[in-house]
Amino acid sequence: MDAIATFLDHFSQALNKQQLSKLTLSKNRSGQSDLKNIYARLVMIKEEPHLSCTLRFATRDETKNFSLTEAPAAIKQWLTEDFRQAELFTVSEQFSLMISKKGKGLLRSQTIANREPVSLAHNQEKQRPLAERPRPYLTSLGIAGQDGQILQNGRRKFRQINKYIELISHLLREQPLPKDARIVDMGSGKGYLTFGLYDYLVNETHLPIKMTGVELRPDLVKTCTTIAQQNKFEDLEFIAGDIHQYDPAGGIDMLIALHACDTATDEAIAKGIRAQAQLIIVAPCCHKQVRKAMRPPATLLPMLQHGILLERQAEMLTDAIRSLLLEAHGYKTKVFEFIGTEHTPKNVMITAIKSEPRPGALAEINQLKAQFGIERHHLEDLLQKTER
């Protein structure tokens, strides 16, 4: 076996045993390509190990990820066609390969002090708001096993819960809630995020709150109520009902509505504004009302003649007007991506913190409506009814 084949064999073994610490390819064969070198390491992507390769060009970097079955062929091609030097580090050995201009390889190896076990974290692991320890409600929700450990197929949901809590914790540092704050989660569904947030606020930060999950499906309400009782979450309740009919008689300090469909998001925002909630957090889903109402000018028709582009424009327009209406009614807003599109294509979140009305917001809304030929926006209608 020649030096190049031997090097590739060591690489494949380290890859399959997940003992590869890093791999670098350098010294471009042609000398004319702007691809300078490649740096590769093992990472975990969607619960599967991959080889992540950073291609470093003269003016930019590109990242390509390969499954463990695809990686050997990619490295072999780069070695035989593009580079003349390679360095492979495993947990206990270093292999150095030099390839002459005639294609003959020289391989050297040496034993090195054992390194730390290879980390497959795609990014540096962060300290999560909810530490990974037994939490019985996670077992009831199918995220953890009977031993309390997070299941392999529950890790994505557990990370999503932690990201959600981290986001809200940042908002609470900017706008703290009063003692015994009322939090309403409209459209709480199976309760993943509702339980996680309640657990964090009550048991991790020791904030006294009263939390209500509003859900249309009675079977989910019954299941969540049982889980809450089993975990002695005394100030967490779930009630059956929809956003349109829910009456927040006790007031609202924080309103949450994630993936409420179409104008249900507007109903939730309007209830939050009427209640003068300190925090409003929504992740809209579906934007049918504005899309049907849009009458864009002829100058925009070449762009919006395609249904998918019209839909995306309607989504941006709907959420832009929602944000501006919140600002006009005394809130400071942010609009950003909540979770990646691998979870759901509807991944925009709007957060609003109680502040002062922003002058000019209503004029900007009127300009947008005129530009896209919109006569009405449902949230605007709801707020106008309140003001009468």
N, C-alpha and C positions, 0 to 999 in steps of 0.2 A: 504493500500500500504506500503510495507516494505521500509527501508531506502535506499537500493540500487535502487529500482524502482523509488522512489521519486527523488533521485539524478539524475537519468537518464532522468526523466521527465523535471526537471529544465534545464538540459543540452540541451535537444531537443528544449525547448521553446527559450532558449537564442540563440541557433543555428539558428532557423528559423526566429527569429526576428533580427538576425545579431547584437545581443547585447553581444555576448561572447567576453570577453577580453582575457582570457587565461584559459587553463586547464592543470593541471599537474597530472600524475599518478606516484606513487612511492611505495616503500616497496614491492619488489618482493616476491610473495608467497612462491616460492620454496627455495629461498636463494642460489640456485645453478646456475641459469641462469645468463649470463653476461649482460642481459638487465637490466639496473639500473632504468631508469625512462623514461617517455614520456612527452614531452612538446608540446601542441597543441594550434593553434591560427587560426583565420579566415584570408584567403587571397583571392585575385582575380586571377584566372587563366583562360586565354582565355575568358575573360569577364564574367565568372561565379564564384560565391563564392564557396570556398572549405575549408575544414578543413585540414590544413597542420600539420602533426604530425612528430616531430623529435624524433626518437628512439635513446636513448643514451645508448650505450653499453660500456663495460669497455675500449675498445681500438678504438672505432669508433662511428660515428653517421650515421644514415640512415633517410631519409625523405620519408614519404608516404603521398600522398594527396588523400582525399576522397571528393566526392560530398556531398551535404547536405543530400541526401537520404541514402547514404552509411555510413556516419559517425556514427550515433547512434549504429548500429549493431557492428561496429568495437570497439567503446568505451565499449559497453556492454561486448563483448567477453574478452577484456583486463581486465576489472574490475572483471569479474567472474572467470577468469582462471589465471591471472598473477599478479595482484596488490592488495594491501590491503589498500591503501590510495589514496584519490583523493581530489584535490582542484579546485573548479570552481569559477572563477571571472566573473561577468557580469558587466554592466555599473553601477549597483546600489547595488549589493548583492554579498556576498561571501558564498559558500557552502563547508563545510568540511566533508568528508566521511571517516570513519574508519571501516574496515572490520576485524572481529576477525578470528582466525584460524578455527573456526567452521562455518564461512561464514555468521555470523550475522553482520548487519551493524548498525553504529551509525552516525547519521547525525546532524550536527550543521549548523546554518546559522546566518548571521548578515548583517545588512544594512551598506553600506559604502558610503562615499561621492561620488557623481556622477563623473564618469571618463569622459575623453574626448570621443567623438564618436569613435567607433571602426574603425580603418583604415584597409582596405582590401588590401593595397598595398603589393604585393609579396616581394618586396624589398623596402628599403627606397626611397621615391619619390625624384627624382633628379630635379634640376632646369633645365628646358628644354631650348634649344636655342630659339625655337619659343614658346613664351608664348601662352596660350590658350585664345585668344581674337579674335574678328571678323576679318577674312581675307577672302575677297570675293572670291578669287581664290579657296579656300578650299571648299566653297559652290558649285562653278561651277564644281569642281572635285568630288563632292558627298561625301566629307569627313565631311563637316559641314552642318548644316541646314540653313534655311533662316535667323534664328536669330543669326547666326555666331557661335553657340555652336557646338563642335565636336559631331557628331552622335555616338551612341553606336557601330554601325557596321563600323565606320570610325576610331575608337580609335587605332586599331592595325596599320593601315597605318600611322596615325599621329605620333605614337611612332617610327615607322620605319623611317619616315622623320627626326625626331629629332635626332635619333641615327646616321643617315647618316650625318647630319649637324655637330653634335658633333665630329664625326670622322674627317671631313674635317677641322673643326676649330682647332683641335690639329695639323694637318699637316701644317696649315697656320701659327701657332705660331712657328713652326720649320723652315718653308720656306715661308716667307711673299711674297705676290704677288706685282708686281709693280703697280703704278697708271694706270688706264685704261687697266687693264689686260684683255687678251682675254681668255675666258673659252669656250671650245667646249665640248658638251655632245653628244657623238655619240651613236645613238640608244636611243633617249630620250623617246620614247613610249608615254604614256598618260601624261607625264610631271610632275608626282607627285613630284619626287625628284628634277627635274629641277626648278620648280616654288619655291619649298621650299628653295633651296640653294640660288637662286637669291634674294628672299625676305630677307633672313637672311643677305647676304653679303651687299646688297644695303640699306635696311631699318633698320637693327639692328646694323651692324658694320660700316655702312656708307662708304663702300669701293667702289670707282668708278670702275665698270667693264663693259665689253661688253660680253654678253653670247649668244651662238648659240646652239640650239638644232637641231641635224640632225636626221631625222626619215624617214624611207623608205615609210611608209603608208601615202599617201596624206590626207586622211580623218582626221588622228590624227594631222597632221601638221596644217590643217585648224582650227580644234577645239582649239588647243593650241595657235595659233596666235590670235584667237578671244578673248580668256581668257586673254592673255598678253595685248592686246589693251584695254580691258575693265578695267584692273587693272592699266593702265598707266605704265606698265613695259617697258619703252621706249628703254632700252638697252638690251632687251631680244627678240631674233628672233628665229623662227623655219623655217627650210627649208627642202624641200623634197629631198631625195637622200640617197644613201647607203654609208657605210664606205669606200668601195673600191674606189668610184669615188670622194669622197669629197676632195676638194682642199682648204686647209687652207691658202689662199693667204695672209690674214692679220696676219699670225703667230698664235702660240698657247702658252699661258703661263701655262694653266692647261688643261689637256686632261682627259675626263671621258668617260668610255665605260663600262656600266653595262649590263651583260648578253648578250653580243654580241656572236653569235653562232660560235663555232669552230674557223676557221682561221680568222673570222672577228675581233676577239680579237687581233690576231697577226697584222692585218692590222692597227688597231687603235694604238697599241703600237709603231709600226714602224713609223707611222705619227708623234706621239709624240716625238720620239727620233730624227727624222729628223728635227723637228721644234725646237729642244732643249728646250722643255717644262720644266718648273721648277717643275711641278708636273704631274704625270701620275697615274691615279686611274682606275683600271679595276676589274670587277667581271666576270671571264670567265664562259661560258656556252657551254657545249658539247666539247668533245675532240676527235673527230673522226680521225683526221689526224694521230696523233701519235699512237692511238690504232691500226689502220690498218697497220701501218708501223713497229710495234714492232715484233721483232724476238728474244724473250728471250732465254737464254741458258737453257740447259736441267736441270740444278740444280734448276731453278726457276719454271719449269713446274708444279710440284706438287702443288704449291701455285696458279699459274695463269691458271690452267686448267678450272677453273670455270669462266663463263663469267662476273659475277658481280665483282669478285676480279680483273680480268684482266682490267675491265673498271675503277675501282678505282685506280689501279696502273698506268694506262695510264693518268688519270687526274692528279695525283701527279707528274708524270714524266713531263707531258706537262707544268704544272705551275712552276715546279722547274727550267726547262730550260728557261722559259720566265723570271723568276726572275734573273737567272744567266746572261742571255743576257743583261738585263737592267744594271746589275752591271758591266758587261764588257764594256758597252757604257757610263759609267759615272753616274750611279744612285745608291742611297742607297735604298734598298728595304725591305719591310715587307710583309709577307703572313699570313693571319689570317681569322677567321670566321667573316663574315660581319653581317648576320642575321641568326636567328635560322632556323633549318630545317623544322619547322612548316610552314614557308613561302615558302621555296623552297629548294630542295635538293642540288641545285647548289649555295653554299653560301660562297665560298672562295673569298677573295679580295686580290689583289696585289696593294700595294702603292709604288711609287717610287719618291724620292726626288733627284733633280739634285745635283751631287757631283763629285767625281773623279772616273775614271775607277778603278776597283779592279783587281790587278794582280792575275792571277791564275784562274779567272772565266771561261775563255775559255777552259783551260785544264780540269776543272771539268765537263764542258759540254761534252767534248770529251769522258771522262771516262764514263759518264752516257749513252751516245749514244752507246758506245762499249758494255757496260754491258747488255743493252736491245736490241741490234741488230738494232739500228735505224740509217739509213743513212742520214736522213734529218729532219729538223724541219722547219715549214713554216716561222716562224719569223726569223730564221737564214738566210733563202733564201732571204727574203725581205731586210734584212739589208746588205747582201752581194751585192745585186743589187745596193743599195744606194752607197756603197763604191767603186764600179767600175767606 
